[in-house]
Each structure stands twice: as C-alpha cells, then as structure tokens.
C-alpha cells in the first residue's frame, strides 16, 4: 500500500480484460486498472517488500515521503 492509501492487487483475468492488475483506494473503495510494473508482496515497518525472481533476492524500498 502506498502512503496515500492505495493498495495493489490482482483481479481475475477475463476475455475482455487480460491484465488483472488493479489498484484500490482504501478510503473510497474505488478500484482502477493498475499500470504498475511490480507490486510489493508485503509491507514491513514502512518498507515495501519485493521479490526479484532472476536473482532470488528480496528487496525492501522505503515508502515515498
């Protein structure tokens, strides 16, 4: 989730929408098609946690300020 309260997620792929990436505004519940490249798999103490498959490495980035 971003500092602005936007969560990343994956919806169901359909024939009309093959890209399941979505974002959800937690305050309003509004769901939009996502255009992010990589979503964090978790959040810990102000850091977004990402997994890099090619190197089998977990990467942590601090939230934007």
N, C-alpha and C positions, 0 to 999 in steps of 0.2 A: 504494500500500500504506500502511496506517496504521502508526503507531508500535508497535501491538500485534501486527503481523504478519498483518493481514487484507488480502487483495488483492481488488480489484474486478474483475468480468468480466461477459461476456455469454455466455450459453449459447444453445442452439438453441431457437427457438420451436416448440412443438408444439400440437396441437389441444387438449390438456389444460392446457397452460401457455403462455399468450400472452406473458407478461412474461419476457424472457430474462435479467433482471438477477440476478446471483449474487454472493456473497462467498465467499472461500476462506480458511480458516485455514491459513497456510503451515506452521505447526508440526505440525498434525494431519492436514491434507488434507481436513478437513470442509468440505463445500460446503453453503451455505444459500441460500435465495431472498433476493435483495437488496431492500432497501427504500430505497436511496439515491436522491436526485433526480438528481445529476450525479456522474459518476466522473471522476477525473483521467485524462488521456490519457498522462501520463508523470510521472516524479518526478526532480527535479534538486536536488542539494545541500540536501536537507531541505525542499524545496518541492514541493507538488503542483501540477501544471500543468493548467489547464482552458482550454477554448476556448469563447468566447461567440459563438455564431453571429449573433445580431442586430446586434452591433457589430463583428464580425470582429476580436475582440481576444483575445489570450492573457492569462490571469490566473494569477498564482502566489500560492498561500497557503502560509505556513509550516506544518509539521507541528504538531499539538497537543502540548502539553507536559504 
